[in-house]
Structures are given as structure tokens and as C-alpha cells.
Amino acid sequence: MKLQKLWSLKRWGHIFRRLPRLLTSSKVPLPEKLLFLVPAGLYWVLPDVMPFIPIDDIAVTMLLMNWFVTRAERKYPVQ
């Protein structure tokens, strides 16, 4: 993904609108949803386990959101 697209407000608006739909969709299987929920949840709950990673919790969650929405839309097109 191009860096310019990553910083686009239009792209992030799309990500924030699509994430709840994809997480609640019955077309996306539970293991696919867990690929987003487990790493994000662990990073929020266990920050002391990974002190060597100097990235904020919100930044990691937003990168995971971007990755999950891109992957899920490609594999499971949801209206």
C-alpha cells in the first residue's frame, strides 16, 4: 500500500465505516475475525510484555484495522 494512501482521511473513513460491518458479518468466518481481535486485544492488555516495541496502542490497532479491512474485503465482499 502506498504511504500516501495510508495517510488519506478518505481511506480511514472507509476503514472506520467498514470494520464494524465486517466484524458483525456472518459472511466473514470467526477465525478471520480473530486475526484482528486477538493481536489488537493482546497489544492493549499486555503492553508490559512487549516494552521493546515503541509504538502506541492506538497506532498498532489502526494498522491492524487497515490490514484486516483490506484483507476481508478482498476475500469476503460484504455489502
MMTF fields as JSON, N, C-alpha, C and O atoms, coordinates in Angstrom:
{
  "mmtfVersion": "1.0.0",
  "mmtfProducer": "UNKNOWN",
  "numBonds": 315,
  "numAtoms": 316,
  "numGroups": 79,
  "numChains": 1,
  "numModels": 1,
  "chainsPerModel": [1],
  "groupsPerChain": [79],
  "chainIdList": ["A"],
  "bondAtomList": [4, 2, 8, 6, 12, 10, 16, 14, 20, 18, 24, 22, 28, 26, 32, 30, 36, 34, 40, 38, 44, 42, 48, 46, 52, 50, 56, 54, 60, 58, 64, 62, 68, 66, 72, 70, 76, 74, 80, 78, 84, 82, 88, 86, 92, 90, 96, 94, 100, 98, 104, 102, 108, 106, 112, 110, 116, 114, 120, 118, 124, 122, 128, 126, 132, 130, 136, 134, 140, 138, 144, 142, 148, 146, 152, 150, 156, 154, 160, 158, 164, 162, 168, 166, 172, 170, 176, 174, 180, 178, 184, 182, 188, 186, 192, 190, 196, 194, 200, 198, 204, 202, 208, 206, 212, 210, 216, 214, 220, 218, 224, 222, 228, 226, 232, 230, 236, 234, 240, 238, 244, 242, 248, 246, 252, 250, 256, 254, 260, 258, 264, 262, 268, 266, 272, 270, 276, 274, 280, 278, 284, 282, 288, 286, 292, 290, 296, 294, 300, 298, 304, 302, 308, 306, 312, 310],
  "bondOrderList": [1, 1, 1, 1, 1, 1, 1, 1, 1, 1, 1, 1, 1, 1, 1, 1, 1, 1, 1, 1, 1, 1, 1, 1, 1, 1, 1, 1, 1, 1, 1, 1, 1, 1, 1, 1, 1, 1, 1, 1, 1, 1, 1, 1, 1, 1, 1, 1, 1, 1, 1, 1, 1, 1, 1, 1, 1, 1, 1, 1, 1, 1, 1, 1, 1, 1, 1, 1, 1, 1, 1, 1, 1, 1, 1, 1, 1, 1],
  "groupList": [{"groupName": "MET", "atomNameList": ["N", "CA", "C", "O"], "elementList": ["N", "C", "C", "O"], "formalChargeList": [0, 0, 0, 0], "bondAtomList": [1, 0, 2, 1, 3, 2], "bondOrderList": [1, 1, 2], "singleLetterCode": "M", "chemCompType": "L-PEPTIDE LINKING"}, {"groupName": "LYS", "atomNameList": ["N", "CA", "C", "O"], "elementList": ["N", "C", "C", "O"], "formalChargeList": [0, 0, 0, 0], "bondAtomList": [1, 0, 2, 1, 3, 2], "bondOrderList": [1, 1, 2], "singleLetterCode": "K", "chemCompType": "L-PEPTIDE LINKING"}, {"groupName": "LEU", "atomNameList": ["N", "CA", "C", "O"], "elementList": ["N", "C", "C", "O"], "formalChargeList": [0, 0, 0, 0], "bondAtomList": [1, 0, 2, 1, 3, 2], "bondOrderList": [1, 1, 2], "singleLetterCode": "L", "chemCompType": "L-PEPTIDE LINKING"}, {"groupName": "GLN", "atomNameList": ["N", "CA", "C", "O"], "elementList": ["N", "C", "C", "O"], "formalChargeList": [0, 0, 0, 0], "bondAtomList": [1, 0, 2, 1, 3, 2], "bondOrderList": [1, 1, 2], "singleLetterCode": "Q", "chemCompType": "L-PEPTIDE LINKING"}, {"groupName": "TRP", "atomNameList": ["N", "CA", "C", "O"], "elementList": ["N", "C", "C", "O"], "formalChargeList": [0, 0, 0, 0], "bondAtomList": [1, 0, 2, 1, 3, 2], "bondOrderList": [1, 1, 2], "singleLetterCode": "W", "chemCompType": "L-PEPTIDE LINKING"}, {"groupName": "SER", "atomNameList": ["N", "CA", "C", "O"], "elementList": ["N", "C", "C", "O"], "formalChargeList": [0, 0, 0, 0], "bondAtomList": [1, 0, 2, 1, 3, 2], "bondOrderList": [1, 1, 2], "singleLetterCode": "S", "chemCompType": "L-PEPTIDE LINKING"}, {"groupName": "ARG", "atomNameList": ["N", "CA", "C", "O"], "elementList": ["N", "C", "C", "O"], "formalChargeList": [0, 0, 0, 0], "bondAtomList": [1, 0, 2, 1, 3, 2], "bondOrderList": [1, 1, 2], "singleLetterCode": "R", "chemCompType": "L-PEPTIDE LINKING"}, {"groupName": "GLY", "atomNameList": ["N", "CA", "C", "O"], "elementList": ["N", "C", "C", "O"], "formalChargeList": [0, 0, 0, 0], "bondAtomList": [1, 0, 2, 1, 3, 2], "bondOrderList": [1, 1, 2], "singleLetterCode": "G", "chemCompType": "PEPTIDE LINKING"}, {"groupName": "HIS", "atomNameList": ["N", "CA", "C", "O"], "elementList": ["N", "C", "C", "O"], "formalChargeList": [0, 0, 0, 0], "bondAtomList": [1, 0, 2, 1, 3, 2], "bondOrderList": [1, 1, 2], "singleLetterCode": "H", "chemCompType": "L-PEPTIDE LINKING"}, {"groupName": "ILE", "atomNameList": ["N", "CA", "C", "O"], "elementList": ["N", "C", "C", "O"], "formalChargeList": [0, 0, 0, 0], "bondAtomList": [1, 0, 2, 1, 3, 2], "bondOrderList": [1, 1, 2], "singleLetterCode": "I", "chemCompType": "L-PEPTIDE LINKING"}, {"groupName": "PHE", "atomNameList": ["N", "CA", "C", "O"], "elementList": ["N", "C", "C", "O"], "formalChargeList": [0, 0, 0, 0], "bondAtomList": [1, 0, 2, 1, 3, 2], "bondOrderList": [1, 1, 2], "singleLetterCode": "F", "chemCompType": "L-PEPTIDE LINKING"}, {"groupName": "PRO", "atomNameList": ["N", "CA", "C", "O"], "elementList": ["N", "C", "C", "O"], "formalChargeList": [0, 0, 0, 0], "bondAtomList": [1, 0, 2, 1, 3, 2], "bondOrderList": [1, 1, 2], "singleLetterCode": "P", "chemCompType": "L-PEPTIDE LINKING"}, {"groupName": "THR", "atomNameList": ["N", "CA", "C", "O"], "elementList": ["N", "C", "C", "O"], "formalChargeList": [0, 0, 0, 0], "bondAtomList": [1, 0, 2, 1, 3, 2], "bondOrderList": [1, 1, 2], "singleLetterCode": "T", "chemCompType": "L-PEPTIDE LINKING"}, {"groupName": "VAL", "atomNameList": ["N", "CA", "C", "O"], "elementList": ["N", "C", "C", "O"], "formalChargeList": [0, 0, 0, 0], "bondAtomList": [1, 0, 2, 1, 3, 2], "bondOrderList": [1, 1, 2], "singleLetterCode": "V", "chemCompType": "L-PEPTIDE LINKING"}, {"groupName": "GLU", "atomNameList": ["N", "CA", "C", "O"], "elementList": ["N", "C", "C", "O"], "formalChargeList": [0, 0, 0, 0], "bondAtomList": [1, 0, 2, 1, 3, 2], "bondOrderList": [1, 1, 2], "singleLetterCode": "E", "chemCompType": "L-PEPTIDE LINKING"}, {"groupName": "ALA", "atomNameList": ["N", "CA", "C", "O"], "elementList": ["N", "C", "C", "O"], "formalChargeList": [0, 0, 0, 0], "bondAtomList": [1, 0, 2, 1, 3, 2], "bondOrderList": [1, 1, 2], "singleLetterCode": "A", "chemCompType": "L-PEPTIDE LINKING"}, {"groupName": "TYR", "atomNameList": ["N", "CA", "C", "O"], "elementList": ["N", "C", "C", "O"], "formalChargeList": [0, 0, 0, 0], "bondAtomList": [1, 0, 2, 1, 3, 2], "bondOrderList": [1, 1, 2], "singleLetterCode": "Y", "chemCompType": "L-PEPTIDE LINKING"}, {"groupName": "ASP", "atomNameList": ["N", "CA", "C", "O"], "elementList": ["N", "C", "C", "O"], "formalChargeList": [0, 0, 0, 0], "bondAtomList": [1, 0, 2, 1, 3, 2], "bondOrderList": [1, 1, 2], "singleLetterCode": "D", "chemCompType": "L-PEPTIDE LINKING"}, {"groupName": "ASN", "atomNameList": ["N", "CA", "C", "O"], "elementList": ["N", "C", "C", "O"], "formalChargeList": [0, 0, 0, 0], "bondAtomList": [1, 0, 2, 1, 3, 2], "bondOrderList": [1, 1, 2], "singleLetterCode": "N", "chemCompType": "L-PEPTIDE LINKING"}],
  "groupTypeList": [0, 1, 2, 3, 1, 2, 4, 5, 2, 1, 6, 4, 7, 8, 9, 10, 6, 6, 2, 11, 6, 2, 2, 12, 5, 5, 1, 13, 11, 2, 11, 14, 1, 2, 2, 10, 2, 13, 11, 15, 7, 2, 16, 4, 13, 2, 11, 17, 13, 0, 11, 10, 9, 11, 9, 17, 17, 9, 15, 13, 12, 0, 2, 2, 0, 18, 4, 10, 13, 12, 6, 15, 14, 6, 1, 16, 11, 13, 3],
  "groupIdList": [1, 2, 3, 4, 5, 6, 7, 8, 9, 10, 11, 12, 13, 14, 15, 16, 17, 18, 19, 20, 21, 22, 23, 24, 25, 26, 27, 28, 29, 30, 31, 32, 33, 34, 35, 36, 37, 38, 39, 40, 41, 42, 43, 44, 45, 46, 47, 48, 49, 50, 51, 52, 53, 54, 55, 56, 57, 58, 59, 60, 61, 62, 63, 64, 65, 66, 67, 68, 69, 70, 71, 72, 73, 74, 75, 76, 77, 78, 79],
  "secStructList": [7, 7, 2, 2, 2, 2, 6, 7, 2, 2, 2, 2, 2, 2, 2, 2, 2, 2, 2, 2, 2, 2, 2, 2, 7, 1, 1, 1, 7, 2, 2, 2, 2, 2, 2, 2, 2, 2, 2, 2, 2, 2, 2, 2, 2, 7, 6, 6, 6, 7, 6, 6, 7, 7, 7, 7, 2, 2, 2, 2, 2, 2, 2, 2, 2, 2, 2, 2, 2, 2, 2, 2, 2, 2, 2, 1, 7, 7, 7],
  "xCoordList": [0.842, 0.0, 0.893, 1.892, 0.528, 1.311, 1.154, 0.097, 2.21, 2.207, 1.178, 0.551, 1.002, 0.022, -1.385, -2.194, -1.684, -2.999, -3.191, -4.304, -2.125, -2.202, -2.559, -3.227, -2.13, -2.4, -3.692, -4.029, -4.411, -5.616, -6.78, -7.097, -7.409, -8.577, -9.758, -10.562, -9.865, -10.937, -10.785, -11.766, -9.551, -9.283, -9.623, -10.242, -9.224, -9.509, -11.003, -11.505, -11.712, -13.168, -13.786, -14.693, -13.278, -13.74, -13.433, -14.278, -12.24, -11.843, -12.77, -13.258, -13.018, -13.856, -15.315, -16.012, -15.792, -17.168, -17.281, -18.279, -16.266, -16.35, -16.016, -16.537, -15.164, -14.735, -15.905, -15.965, -16.835, -17.953, -18.807, -19.27, -19.01, -19.792, -19.1, -19.748, -17.797, -17.059, -17.0, -17.095, -16.844, -16.769, -18.114, -18.15, -19.211, -20.528, -21.134, -22.208, -20.467, -20.986, -20.892, -19.909, -21.926, -21.903, -21.109, -20.789, -20.787, -20.006, -18.525, -17.821, -18.059, -16.655, -16.558, -17.163, -15.816, -15.726, -15.02, -14.217, -15.331, -14.777, -13.245, -12.646, -12.579, -11.105, -10.515, -9.475, -11.175, -10.707, -10.871, -10.0, -11.978, -12.217, -11.209, -10.764, -10.858, -9.904, -8.496, -7.681, -8.206, -6.908, -6.734, -5.606, -7.829, -7.767, -7.925, -7.152, -8.918, -9.273, -8.211, -7.937, -7.613, -6.636, -5.365, -4.967, -4.704, -3.495, -3.782, -3.006, -4.887, -5.215, -5.511, -5.037, -6.288, -6.606, -5.374, -5.209, -4.513, -3.291, -2.379, -1.755, -2.304, -1.434, -1.971, -1.194, -3.298, -3.884, -3.765, -3.555, -3.899, -3.91, -2.508, -2.273, -1.58, -0.247, 0.855, 1.807, 0.758, 1.807, 3.147, 4.186, 3.147, 4.405, 5.206, 6.41, 4.552, 5.247, 6.112, 7.13, 5.701, 6.408, 6.961, 6.611, 7.8, 8.285, 9.284, 9.576, 9.806, 10.804, 10.191, 10.921, 8.881, 8.203, 7.676, 6.695, 8.294, 7.9, 6.764, 6.844, 5.717, 4.576, 3.374, 3.148, 2.621, 1.454, 0.372, 0.288, -0.446, -1.517, -2.491, -2.912, -2.846, -3.802, -3.205, -3.908, -1.94, -1.296, -1.283, -1.554, -0.973, -0.968, -2.374, -2.553, -3.367, -4.75, -5.187, -5.866, -4.813, -5.195, -4.502, -5.118, -3.25, -2.577, -3.222, -3.367, -3.609, -4.312, -5.681, -6.106, -6.371, -7.667, -7.514, -8.285, -6.524, -6.271, -5.98, -6.529, -5.129, -4.785, -6.01, -6.247, -6.793, -7.945, -9.013, -9.525, -9.353, -10.394, -9.967, -10.774, -8.732, -8.239, -8.31, -8.763, -7.865, -7.866, -9.285, -9.591, -10.147, -11.512, -12.329, -13.106, -12.169, -12.913, -12.487, -13.303, -11.211, -10.72, -11.257, -11.635, -11.295, -11.696, -13.203, -13.749, -13.889, -15.322, -16.024, -16.219, -16.413, -17.089, -18.447, -19.331, -18.586, -19.815, -20.451, -19.771, -21.725, -22.453, -22.661, -23.251],
  "yCoordList": [-1.166, 0.0, 1.237, 1.296, 2.197, 3.417, 4.219, 4.209, 4.905, 5.71, 6.829, 7.175, 7.398, 8.478, 7.961, 8.671, 6.747, 6.157, 5.864, 5.977, 5.491, 5.199, 6.438, 6.328, 7.612, 8.861, 9.535, 10.6, 8.964, 9.572, 9.516, 8.451, 10.662, 10.702, 9.957, 9.37, 9.98, 9.244, 7.741, 7.045, 7.253, 5.828, 5.457, 4.42, 6.294, 5.979, 6.062, 5.322, 6.965, 6.998, 5.692, 5.154, 5.192, 3.902, 2.773, 1.91, 2.778, 1.74, 1.748, 0.697, 2.935, 3.027, 2.679, 2.208, 2.899, 2.507, 1.006, 0.388, 0.421, -0.986, -1.968, -3.083, -1.585, -2.52, -3.098, -4.319, -2.301, -2.907, -3.842, -4.881, -3.462, -4.337, -5.673, -6.72, -5.636, -6.875, -7.742, -8.966, -7.119, -7.894, -8.519, -9.544, -7.914, -8.46, -9.278, -9.858, -9.328, -10.05, -11.558, -12.07, -12.247, -13.714, -14.31, -15.499, -13.505, -14.0, -14.146, -14.945, -13.382, -13.46, -14.475, -14.267, -15.56, -16.585, -16.081, -15.149, -16.709, -16.311, -16.346, -15.418, -17.362, -17.334, -16.094, -15.588, -15.608, -14.39, -13.177, -12.308, -13.114, -12.004, -12.03, -10.984, -13.222, -13.351, -12.914, -12.565, -12.93, -12.44, -10.949, -10.464, -10.233, -8.825, -8.674, -7.96, -9.34, -9.126, -9.603, -8.918, -10.75, -11.302, -10.454, -10.078, -10.134, -9.306, -7.912, -7.403, -7.305, -5.97, -6.05, -5.22, -7.039, -7.204, -7.49, -6.922, -8.36, -8.669, -7.458, -7.245, -6.672, -5.496, -4.467, -3.758, -4.382, -3.443, -3.958, -3.173, -5.275, -5.845, -6.104, -5.947, -6.494, -6.889, -5.946, -6.412, -4.657, -3.771, -3.95, -3.649, -4.43, -4.599, -5.8, -5.882, -6.726, -7.896, -7.505, -8.141, -6.458, -6.03, -4.615, -3.742, -4.355, -2.991, -2.533, -1.341, -3.451, -3.097, -2.537, -2.1, -2.541, -2.022, -0.621, -0.504, 0.437, 1.798, 2.378, 3.527, 1.606, 2.086, 2.159, 1.258, 3.217, 3.422, 2.378, 1.855, 2.084, 1.093, 1.463, 0.601, 2.735, 3.17, 3.009, 2.604, 3.314, 3.165, 1.711, 1.414, 0.807, -0.618, -1.071, -1.803, -0.64, -1.013, -0.476, -1.178, 0.745, 1.314, 0.59, 0.381, 0.206, -0.575, -1.942, -2.431, -2.56, -3.851, -3.691, -4.551, -2.584, -2.319, -2.204, -2.794, -1.448, -1.27, -2.607, -2.91, -3.398, -4.715, -5.625, -6.282, -5.668, -6.56, -6.174, -7.042, -4.898, -4.467, -4.736, -5.21, -4.446, -4.706, -6.188, -6.574, -7.012, -8.463, -9.023, -9.813, -8.619, -9.153, -8.705, -9.493, -7.463, -7.005, -7.745, -8.007, -8.079, -8.822, -10.246, -10.757, -10.891, -12.295, -12.485, -13.444, -11.575, -11.715, -10.402, -9.616, -10.131, -8.861, -8.807, -9.627, -7.825, -7.648, -6.346, -5.331, -6.378, -5.162, -4.217, -3.153],
  "zCoordList": [0.0, 0.0, 0.0, 0.717, -0.793, -0.876, 0.411, 1.04, 0.785, 2.001, 1.917, 2.919, 0.723, 0.546, 0.828, 1.425, 0.41, 0.644, 2.135, 2.649, 2.825, 4.248, 5.054, 6.082, 4.611, 5.325, 4.869, 5.385, 3.942, 3.383, 4.379, 4.908, 4.629, 5.526, 4.92, 5.644, 3.597, 2.919, 3.178, 3.44, 3.101, 3.352, 4.788, 5.026, 5.755, 7.147, 7.462, 8.307, 6.779, 6.929, 6.468, 7.104, 5.35, 4.827, 5.816, 6.055, 6.384, 7.338, 8.548, 8.963, 9.12, 10.312, 10.033, 10.932, 8.811, 8.472, 8.22, 8.59, 7.595, 7.201, 8.315, 8.32, 9.255, 10.294, 11.087, 11.235, 11.605, 12.342, 11.481, 11.952, 10.214, 9.326, 9.093, 9.087, 8.904, 8.664, 9.921, 9.832, 11.086, 12.327, 12.701, 13.381, 12.266, 12.593, 11.452, 11.612, 10.317, 9.162, 9.368, 9.905, 8.934, 9.01, 7.844, 7.867, 6.826, 5.688, 6.025, 5.408, 6.991, 7.396, 8.536, 9.588, 8.354, 9.399, 10.66, 10.609, 11.775, 13.069, 13.096, 13.64, 12.539, 12.558, 11.866, 12.286, 10.813, 10.145, 11.055, 11.092, 11.788, 12.711, 13.855, 14.328, 14.286, 15.381, 14.968, 15.822, 13.659, 13.187, 13.489, 13.584, 13.639, 14.04, 15.552, 16.191, 16.116, 17.521, 18.503, 19.488, 18.26, 19.206, 19.283, 20.386, 18.15, 18.279, 18.856, 19.664, 18.443, 18.969, 20.463, 21.239, 20.86, 22.283, 23.118, 24.198, 22.632, 23.37, 23.493, 24.532, 22.436, 22.498, 23.492, 24.132, 23.623, 24.578, 26.009, 26.934, 26.199, 27.548, 28.083, 29.281, 27.229, 27.668, 27.173, 26.547, 27.427, 26.905, 27.605, 27.019, 28.838, 29.563, 29.073, 29.316, 28.39, 27.869, 26.67, 26.396, 25.962, 24.762, 24.925, 24.13, 25.91, 26.109, 25.056, 24.96, 24.274, 23.273, 21.999, 21.11, 21.889, 20.705, 21.035, 21.77, 20.516, 20.886, 20.049, 19.614, 19.82, 19.037, 19.97, 20.778, 19.852, 20.685, 20.393, 19.282, 21.392, 21.247, 20.133, 19.362, 20.049, 19.033, 17.633, 16.707, 17.472, 16.16, 15.717, 14.553, 16.629, 16.294, 15.92, 14.947, 16.687, 16.392, 15.034, 14.285, 14.707, 13.412, 12.26, 11.215, 12.423, 11.386, 11.219, 10.099, 12.329, 12.247, 11.588, 10.817, 11.894, 11.261, 9.754, 8.998, 9.323, 7.895, 7.231, 6.172, 7.84, 7.29, 7.233, 6.22, 8.321, 8.387, 7.365, 6.658, 7.274, 6.339, 4.897, 4.098, 4.556, 3.2, 2.876, 1.799, 3.806, 3.594, 3.514, 2.621, 4.441, 4.485, 3.276, 2.737, 2.842, 1.67, 0.414, -0.469, 0.339, -0.822, -0.832, -1.886, 0.328, 0.41, 0.529, -0.017, 1.244, 1.526, 1.252, 2.18, 0.006, -0.286, 0.431, 0.184, 1.32, 2.104, 1.664, 1.517, 1.458, 1.03, 2.154, 1.964]
}
